[in-house]
Amino acid sequence: MVGLFQNLLETYEKCSEAVGIVQVDADGNANEKKTLLPIGHMTFKSQICVTIDEDGVFVRASRDNKETTIIAPCTEISAGRSSGIAAHSLCDQLDYVGDINEGKIAAYLSQLNSWKGNIPELNAIYTYVSGKTMMDDLLNSRIFKESEYQTKTDEHGESQLDKEKIRKLGVRFIVQMTDNMVKVWESTELRNAWIDNMSSNSTFNEEAFDYLSGEVVHQVAAQHPKNINSLTGNAKLLSCNDTSGFTFRGRFAKQNDAVIVDYIQSQKMHQMLRWLIANYGYAADSQVIVTWGVDRDTEVKAKVQDNSLDFFENMEEVKTKADILSGTKGGIYADYADKLKNLLQGFGNAKDIKQHFCKICIAVFDAATTGRMGLVFYQELPKNTYLENIVNWHSDTSYFLTAWKKERDEHGKDKNTPIHYIGAPSFDDIVFAVYGKSHGDKSYEILKKNTRKQLLECMFGNFAFPKNMVEMAANRASNPMGFMDLNGKFSENDWKRALSITCALTRKFYKQQKEEIPLELDTDRTNRDYLFGRLLSVADKLESAALYKADKQNTRPTNATKLMSAFRVKPHSTWGILYDQLIPYRNQLNGAGYYQSLIDNILVLFEEGDYEDNSPLSPLYLLGYAAQNRAFLKNNNNEKTEGTDNGYITE
């Protein structure tokens, strides 16, 4: 874990020029949540803006329609406050700056007084808040809602403000100076003044070094920041201030015996991690995966979770969607796994790879409880190793896949266009193939998190691809009738998607067993599972051809599709049943000579005793099934026939 902390500190230093610069989204809106925060600062939700002059006299107040997130200075204690009294350093809730709670307003004024010095803006705010007129000023400005007043009235018949409802409203200040208006939450000078004040107030007199950076400690961090991951706001990565529980008690007498972390170093590390998660986090429930480069440019375009098409698009900087669509329509599959190899080897436009980072970090965080966040996976790799691992994954796990990209038609309307490519599925695709779609239940999210972690371990931790994952995906793909749409009808598209992804996983599994399964049909392969898969495909296409000839295509699933689940469990006996069911369809196709000849050719490839073996099939049979389907499709595209005596069908 020390390596993680050191890399975060190094990244923060290299990105120092970006500290405090508010990020702007595509629509031009400021997004403070994705801003790299200065040390000693936090994001703060404010809804009330109070404007005063340089003498601390009230000018006006306004209220936003919704909460505005700003960057505000804070103390170590106030950043993690949940109860008790702990004032922020400048902008705070009405509870602290309004005359509601005497103890809290006194704490705020004391905190502001400790660093305001001769700074005119801070002195103006101090003077105004000390006057304790804010509540009257806000009431006269009529910024409170009707729902924030009590139903009962006072002796004059007027409704009283319900202070319990408004005390947590955040307040920010604008100071109207002689020559300009200072929005204190945006002032670089005030941010630097607060940082200087923190750095000069060293409270640690012992001679010790920081456990994260190895530098001399100036101020020990007694509380570490929370809200590192917005999905688990209260979870802390480091916690050492528990004097009543068992964070360090039982092993050490006091906190500093357990760990010593400098406050400034803790701030840098946590601010950097928070920024990385906000900008690059790939989240599922409480788990987040983040990948970054230890460099000024932290973005890693080669995302671990992407499918091959998205991976290549990010790396190659494709200018338009038409560039991707080119050469991939009409059933033609562009081999993006091969394109990625060429990129790594320096062919084509490999500028991004050549200028990549020296070191790349991959970290997975999860929160086991509401207050504790843990590091569950971490790797740091040189740039070449990182890219080679990903490209090897995309090569070994490649198969014929289809993605959908949004385009605009000639009328300017959005339409989805299928993109056929050879490559690896994304993490989300794999979760779909293994577990199906989410129905909002917690157990699904747990399975999803475990799967993503396993896939990362396979990519970068030299772990074998889990056999149980392949088996589960194969079980789902072998049950086509379990894929239903919202209307309760058979969803062929979802099933075909799951089948293709399962074939990709199966190829990966066999590749690590030192057995290469070709993408295209292997007519010489004599493996029992592969051959039974081919037989199932022939039966399916034979019936489909007959239905096409009778103008009944797409009216119902074929018998091969319906019996697929039973076929995997008892292939020999189920094939006998299925073969008998093909009799009327063979008659419709005048004997279906092409298909019957193909069945005979497959049967002679079985080794002695394999055909009669009625034991369950391995996932390899799906590769035989899909490869035979692929061969039919290629023949159909080449011949352009219409499903007559030879049995081909037009799709």
PyMOL commands that set and color helices and strands:
alter all, ss='L'
color gray80, all
select helices_A, chain A and resi 2-14+16-18+32-34+78-80+94-97+102-113+120-130+134-140+146-148+163-166+184-186+188-200+230-232+255-258+263-280+308-316+321-325+336-344+351-354+383-396+427-435+442-460+467-477+480-482+492-512+528-549+559-562+564-569+571-581+583-588+593-603+620-639
alter helices_A, ss='H'
color red, helices_A
select strands_A, chain A and resi 23-24+30-31+41-53+58-73+92-93+149-153+159-161+170-176+181-183+282-284+287-293+334-335+359-367+373-382+399-408+414-423
alter strands_A, ss='S'
color yellow, strands_A
deselect
rebuild
show_as cartoon
